[in-house]
């Protein structure tokens, strides 16, 4: 039995598949063109218990662990959804964990435990004001780390927060923020020292705060149903009670939760590859050329075999690493390798799947075309392939 194949997780797969079939597939093309998913989808997913997977019941979640979250992500894509849909619907997976960990509500592994330092006086209040409503599907959160001139350099963040009595005064800008347009609040990384010092703090900033501006909707190659925004902060006053954990523990908090984000992206990558293998096999069985189906040609069969092998190998490795992370092992290097392995498999498979579909694969009506576009971000988000290679090199002692 696979490490993720239990009776309970098979039921979770069935629940996710039914959700996608009933609530997603009839509307996904429209959401792609609209540039976002409806807020009502969050509420529906919450009622089914899918939105709260991986978060403890004590904060309004559905329980489960990292492996359960991976099951939901994998099945959502393999049932006909997309990585863009995962990004839009599960943005709270990167917006909330820092609050949960700081309040001490989640324990164990790299996903939990109390952050070092003196907790913020508002940590427990953040659970009630932001975590519970978001897991109930009534509010949407986003995570704002990346800046226009920063890229993957988290320590170089230049958005500042100056303490002024019971408030911080925030100035700066963020970009490429997933769900930035729809979000009701943004978990924001700020520098509480001079810009670029690396002394980071996480603040929860409400949309509508004076001086907080959501900029233009960014148009992207893929992930069309996931809205992306630029954010600007000009003398935004944020209560100290909206601070997550102790001051200057933001960098550590961000690093602690990168493992889960990177494994989510790795899951999206291998699941996209698996879905594209399934689409390609179906197409090659049905498509007739010169009097016989494509799958009747050895070169096509061997290409499909190679695609399937790469996707399954990536899936197995990601599952193994995820199980070690869930068990609390410090496997930073292995997480980076898992992400790169899954992304490489995905890149190869989506390219070959589209090629096998021929001219139809180039049309917006083809599901494989959406996966081809969506896949390109997976080697960029959560740390680029090159950043992952640097982490691996460090782990090798190079």
C-alpha positions as CSV (number, residue, x, y, z in Angstrom):
1,X,0.0,0.0,0.0
2,X,1.3,3.5,-0.9
3,X,2.2,5.8,2.0
4,X,-0.7,8.0,0.9
5,X,-3.2,5.2,-0.1
6,X,-5.4,4.6,2.9
7,X,-9.2,4.1,3.1
8,X,-9.6,7.6,4.5
9,X,-7.5,9.2,1.8
10,X,-9.3,7.2,-0.9
11,X,-12.6,8.8,0.4
12,X,-10.9,12.2,0.3
13,X,-10.0,11.6,-3.3
14,X,-13.6,10.7,-4.1
15,X,-14.9,13.8,-2.4
16,X,-12.5,16.0,-4.3
17,X,-13.3,14.4,-7.6
18,X,-17.0,14.9,-7.0
19,X,-16.4,18.5,-6.1
20,X,-14.5,19.1,-9.3
21,X,-17.0,17.3,-11.5
22,X,-20.0,19.1,-10.0
23,X,-18.7,22.6,-9.1
24,X,-15.7,23.2,-11.3
25,X,-15.8,21.6,-14.7
26,X,-19.0,23.3,-15.9
27,X,-17.5,26.7,-15.2
28,X,-13.7,26.6,-15.5
29,X,-13.5,28.0,-19.0
30,X,-15.6,30.9,-18.0
31,X,-13.5,31.6,-14.9
32,X,-10.4,31.4,-17.1
33,X,-11.8,34.2,-19.3
34,X,-13.1,36.2,-16.3
35,X,-9.6,36.1,-14.7
36,X,-10.8,34.8,-11.3
37,X,-12.9,32.2,-9.5
38,X,-16.1,33.3,-7.7
39,X,-16.0,33.8,-3.9
40,X,-18.9,31.4,-3.7
41,X,-16.6,28.5,-4.7
42,X,-14.6,29.1,-1.4
43,X,-17.8,28.7,0.6
44,X,-18.8,25.5,-1.2
45,X,-15.3,24.0,-0.7
46,X,-15.4,25.0,3.0
47,X,-18.8,23.3,3.5
48,X,-17.4,20.1,2.1
49,X,-14.4,20.3,4.4
50,X,-11.9,20.6,1.5
51,X,-10.8,24.2,2.3
52,X,-9.7,23.3,5.8
53,X,-7.7,20.2,5.0
54,X,-4.3,20.4,6.7
55,X,-5.5,22.9,9.4
56,X,-6.4,21.7,12.9
57,X,-10.0,21.6,14.0
58,X,-9.0,23.9,16.9
59,X,-8.7,26.8,14.4
60,X,-11.7,25.9,12.3
61,X,-9.9,23.5,9.9
62,X,-10.8,19.9,8.9
63,X,-7.8,18.3,10.4
64,X,-5.4,16.1,8.5
65,X,-1.8,16.7,7.6
66,X,0.5,17.6,4.7
67,X,-0.2,14.3,2.9
68,X,-3.9,15.0,3.0
69,X,-3.4,18.4,1.5
70,X,-1.3,16.8,-1.2
71,X,-4.1,14.3,-2.0
72,X,-6.6,17.2,-2.5
73,X,-4.3,19.1,-4.7
74,X,-3.4,16.0,-6.8
75,X,-7.0,14.9,-7.3
76,X,-8.3,18.4,-8.1
77,X,-5.9,18.5,-11.1
78,X,-6.3,14.9,-12.2
79,X,-10.1,15.3,-12.2
80,X,-9.9,18.1,-14.8
81,X,-9.1,21.1,-12.7
82,X,-5.8,23.0,-13.0
83,X,-2.9,24.3,-11.1
84,X,-4.3,27.8,-11.6
85,X,-7.5,26.7,-9.8
86,X,-5.4,25.4,-7.0
87,X,-3.6,28.7,-6.7
88,X,-6.9,30.7,-6.7
89,X,-8.9,28.5,-4.3
90,X,-6.1,27.5,-1.8
91,X,-4.2,30.8,-1.5
92,X,-4.9,30.5,2.2
93,X,-2.5,27.7,2.3
94,X,0.3,30.3,2.2
95,X,-1.6,33.2,3.9
96,X,-2.6,31.4,7.1
97,X,0.0,28.9,8.4
98,X,2.2,31.6,9.9
99,X,-0.7,32.8,12.1
100,X,-1.6,29.3,13.1
101,X,2.0,28.4,14.0
102,X,2.5,31.7,15.9
103,X,-0.6,31.1,18.0
104,X,0.7,27.6,18.8
105,X,-2.4,26.0,17.4
106,X,-0.5,23.7,15.0
107,X,2.2,21.4,16.2
108,X,4.8,19.0,14.7
109,X,6.9,19.0,11.6
110,X,8.0,22.0,9.6
111,X,4.3,23.1,9.4
112,X,3.9,23.7,13.1
113,X,5.3,24.7,16.4
114,X,5.5,28.1,18.0
115,X,7.9,30.6,16.4
116,X,10.9,31.6,18.3
117,X,10.8,34.8,20.4
118,X,8.0,36.4,22.4
119,X,4.6,35.9,20.7
120,X,2.6,38.9,19.6
121,X,-0.2,39.9,21.9
122,X,-2.6,39.6,19.0
123,X,-1.7,36.0,17.9
124,X,-4.8,34.4,19.4
125,X,-7.0,37.2,18.0
126,X,-5.7,36.6,14.5
127,X,-7.1,33.1,14.6
128,X,-10.6,34.5,15.3
129,X,-10.4,37.5,13.0
130,X,-8.7,35.9,10.0
131,X,-8.1,32.1,10.2
132,X,-11.6,30.9,11.1
133,X,-13.5,33.1,8.6
134,X,-11.1,32.2,5.8
135,X,-11.3,28.4,6.5
136,X,-15.1,28.9,6.6
137,X,-14.9,30.4,3.1
138,X,-16.2,33.8,4.0
139,X,-13.0,35.7,3.6
140,X,-10.0,35.4,1.3
141,X,-6.3,35.9,2.3
142,X,-3.1,36.4,0.3
143,X,0.6,36.4,1.0
144,X,2.7,39.3,0.0
145,X,6.5,38.8,0.0
146,X,7.8,39.4,-3.5
147,X,8.8,43.0,-4.5
148,X,9.3,44.6,-7.9
149,X,13.1,44.7,-7.5
150,X,13.5,41.7,-5.2
151,X,12.5,38.4,-6.9
152,X,13.7,35.5,-4.7
153,X,15.8,37.6,-2.4
154,X,13.5,37.4,0.6
155,X,16.2,38.9,3.0
156,X,16.4,41.9,0.7
157,X,12.8,43.1,1.3
158,X,12.5,46.9,1.3
159,X,8.9,47.4,2.4
160,X,9.3,49.1,5.8
161,X,7.2,49.1,9.0
162,X,8.1,51.9,11.5
163,X,6.7,51.5,15.0
164,X,4.5,54.4,16.1
165,X,2.8,53.7,19.4
166,X,0.3,50.9,19.0
167,X,0.7,50.9,15.3
168,X,3.2,50.2,12.5
169,X,3.4,52.6,9.6
170,X,4.0,50.6,6.4
171,X,5.5,51.9,3.2
172,X,6.5,50.0,0.1
173,X,5.2,47.8,-2.7
174,X,4.6,44.2,-3.6
175,X,4.1,42.4,-6.9
176,X,3.0,39.1,-8.4
177,X,0.6,38.6,-5.4
178,X,-1.7,35.7,-6.0
179,X,-5.4,36.5,-5.2
180,X,-4.3,40.1,-4.5
181,X,-7.4,41.5,-6.1
182,X,-9.9,39.3,-4.3
183,X,-8.1,39.1,-0.9
184,X,-9.8,40.7,2.1
185,X,-6.4,40.8,3.9
186,X,-2.8,40.3,3.1
187,X,-0.1,38.6,5.2
188,X,2.7,40.9,4.4
189,X,6.5,40.7,4.9
190,X,7.9,44.0,6.1
191,X,11.3,45.2,7.2
192,X,11.4,46.5,10.8
193,X,14.9,47.9,10.4
194,X,16.6,49.6,7.5
195,X,15.5,48.4,4.0
196,X,17.3,45.2,3.0
197,X,18.6,44.4,6.5
198,X,16.8,41.1,6.6
199,X,15.1,41.9,9.9
200,X,11.6,40.9,8.8
201,X,8.2,40.9,10.5
202,X,4.9,39.6,9.3
203,X,1.9,41.9,9.5
204,X,-1.7,41.2,8.5
205,X,-3.0,44.2,6.5
206,X,-6.7,44.7,5.8
207,X,-7.8,45.7,2.3
208,X,-9.4,49.1,2.6
209,X,-6.8,50.4,5.1
210,X,-6.0,54.1,4.2
211,X,-3.0,54.2,2.0
212,X,-3.3,50.5,0.9
213,X,-3.9,50.4,-2.9
214,X,-4.5,47.3,-5.0
215,X,-3.0,48.1,-8.4
216,X,-3.8,46.8,-11.9
217,X,-4.7,43.2,-12.5
218,X,-1.6,41.5,-14.0
219,X,-2.1,39.6,-17.2
220,X,-0.2,36.3,-17.3
221,X,0.8,33.5,-19.6
222,X,-1.1,31.0,-17.6
223,X,-3.1,30.6,-14.3
224,X,-5.7,32.8,-16.0
225,X,-8.4,31.9,-13.4
226,X,-6.1,33.1,-10.6
227,X,-6.1,36.8,-10.1
228,X,-2.7,38.5,-9.6
229,X,-2.0,42.0,-8.4
230,X,0.4,44.7,-7.5
231,X,0.1,46.2,-4.0
232,X,1.2,49.6,-2.8
233,X,1.5,50.8,0.8
234,X,1.8,54.5,1.6
235,X,1.8,55.4,5.3
236,X,-0.6,52.5,6.1
237,X,-1.2,52.3,9.8
238,X,-1.4,48.7,11.0
239,X,-2.2,47.8,14.6
240,X,0.5,46.0,16.6
241,X,-2.1,43.4,17.3
242,X,-1.9,42.5,13.6
243,X,1.7,41.4,14.0
244,X,2.3,37.6,13.6
245,X,4.7,36.3,16.3
246,X,7.5,38.4,17.7
247,X,9.1,41.3,15.8
248,X,12.0,40.3,13.5
249,X,10.9,36.6,13.4
250,X,9.4,37.0,9.9
251,X,12.3,35.6,7.9
252,X,12.4,32.4,10.0
253,X,8.6,32.1,9.7
254,X,8.8,32.4,6.0
255,X,11.5,29.8,5.7
256,X,9.7,27.4,8.0
257,X,6.7,27.3,5.7
258,X,8.5,27.2,2.3
259,X,8.7,23.4,2.6
260,X,4.9,23.1,2.4
261,X,4.6,25.6,-0.4
262,X,7.3,24.0,-2.5
263,X,5.8,20.5,-2.0
264,X,2.4,21.9,-3.1
265,X,4.0,23.2,-6.3
266,X,5.7,19.9,-6.8
267,X,2.4,18.1,-6.4
268,X,0.8,20.5,-8.9
269,X,3.6,19.7,-11.3
270,X,3.5,15.9,-11.2
271,X,-0.4,15.9,-11.1
272,X,-0.4,18.1,-14.2
273,X,2.0,15.6,-15.8
274,X,-0.3,12.7,-14.9
275,X,-3.4,14.4,-16.2
276,X,-1.6,15.2,-19.5
277,X,-0.6,11.6,-19.8
278,X,-4.2,10.6,-19.4
279,X,-5.3,13.2,-22.0
280,X,-2.6,12.1,-24.4
281,X,-3.4,8.4,-24.1
282,X,-7.1,9.1,-24.7
283,X,-6.4,11.2,-27.7
284,X,-3.9,8.7,-29.2
285,X,-6.5,5.9,-28.9
286,X,-9.2,7.9,-30.5
287,X,-7.3,9.8,-33.2
288,X,-7.1,7.9,-36.5
289,X,-4.3,8.6,-39.1
290,X,-3.7,6.6,-42.2
291,X,-6.2,4.0,-41.3
292,X,-5.2,3.3,-37.7
293,X,-5.1,5.0,-34.3
294,X,-2.0,6.9,-33.2
295,X,-1.4,4.5,-30.4
296,X,-0.9,1.7,-32.9
297,X,2.4,3.2,-33.8
298,X,5.5,2.2,-31.8
299,X,7.0,5.7,-31.7
300,X,3.8,7.0,-30.2
301,X,3.5,4.2,-27.6
302,X,7.1,4.6,-26.5
303,X,6.6,8.4,-26.1
304,X,3.6,7.8,-24.0
305,X,5.5,5.2,-21.9
306,X,8.3,7.7,-21.3
307,X,5.8,10.4,-20.3
308,X,4.0,8.0,-17.9
309,X,7.3,6.9,-16.3
310,X,8.5,10.4,-15.6
311,X,5.2,11.4,-14.1
312,X,5.0,8.4,-11.8
313,X,8.6,8.6,-10.7
314,X,8.1,12.3,-9.7
315,X,4.9,11.4,-7.9
316,X,6.7,8.7,-5.9
317,X,9.6,10.9,-4.9
318,X,7.4,13.8,-3.9
319,X,5.2,11.5,-1.7
320,X,8.3,10.1,0.0
321,X,9.7,13.6,0.8
322,X,6.3,14.8,1.9
323,X,6.0,11.9,4.4
324,X,9.4,12.8,5.8
325,X,8.4,16.5,6.2
326,X,5.1,15.5,7.9
327,X,7.1,13.4,10.3
328,X,9.2,16.4,11.2
329,X,12.4,15.6,9.4
330,X,14.6,18.5,8.4
331,X,14.8,17.7,4.7
332,X,15.3,21.1,3.1
333,X,17.6,19.7,0.4
334,X,15.2,16.9,-0.5
335,X,12.3,19.3,-0.8
336,X,14.2,21.3,-3.3
337,X,15.1,18.2,-5.2
338,X,11.5,17.0,-5.2
339,X,10.3,20.3,-6.6
340,X,12.9,20.3,-9.4
341,X,12.3,16.6,-10.2
342,X,8.5,17.2,-10.5
343,X,8.8,20.4,-12.5
344,X,11.2,18.8,-14.9
345,X,8.8,15.9,-15.4
346,X,5.9,18.2,-15.9
347,X,7.8,20.4,-18.4
348,X,8.6,17.4,-20.6
349,X,5.2,15.7,-20.4
350,X,3.1,18.8,-21.1
351,X,5.3,19.6,-24.2
352,X,5.0,16.0,-25.5
353,X,1.3,15.8,-24.7
354,X,0.5,19.0,-26.7
355,X,2.7,17.7,-29.6
356,X,0.7,14.5,-29.7
357,X,-2.5,16.4,-29.9
358,X,-1.3,18.2,-33.0
359,X,-3.1,21.3,-34.2
360,X,-6.0,20.7,-31.7
361,X,-3.6,20.9,-28.8
362,X,-2.8,24.5,-29.8
363,X,-6.5,25.6,-29.4
364,X,-8.0,27.2,-26.3
365,X,-10.7,24.5,-26.5
366,X,-8.1,21.8,-25.6
367,X,-7.5,21.1,-22.0
368,X,-3.9,20.2,-22.7
369,X,-3.3,23.8,-23.9
370,X,-4.3,25.2,-20.5
371,X,-2.0,22.8,-18.7
372,X,0.8,23.7,-21.1
373,X,0.5,27.4,-20.2
374,X,-0.1,26.8,-16.5
375,X,2.9,24.6,-16.1
376,X,5.4,27.3,-16.9
377,X,5.1,29.1,-13.5
378,X,5.8,26.0,-11.5
379,X,9.5,26.3,-11.9
380,X,9.4,29.9,-10.9
381,X,7.0,30.1,-7.9
382,X,8.1,29.2,-4.4
383,X,11.7,29.6,-5.4
384,X,13.0,29.2,-8.9
385,X,14.7,26.0,-10.2
386,X,18.0,27.9,-10.0
387,X,17.4,28.8,-6.3
388,X,16.5,25.1,-5.7
389,X,19.8,24.1,-7.3
390,X,21.7,26.4,-4.9
391,X,19.9,24.8,-1.9
392,X,20.8,21.4,-3.2
393,X,24.4,22.4,-3.8
394,X,24.6,23.6,-0.2
395,X,23.2,20.4,1.0
396,X,25.9,18.6,-0.9
397,X,28.5,20.7,0.8
398,X,29.5,22.4,-2.5
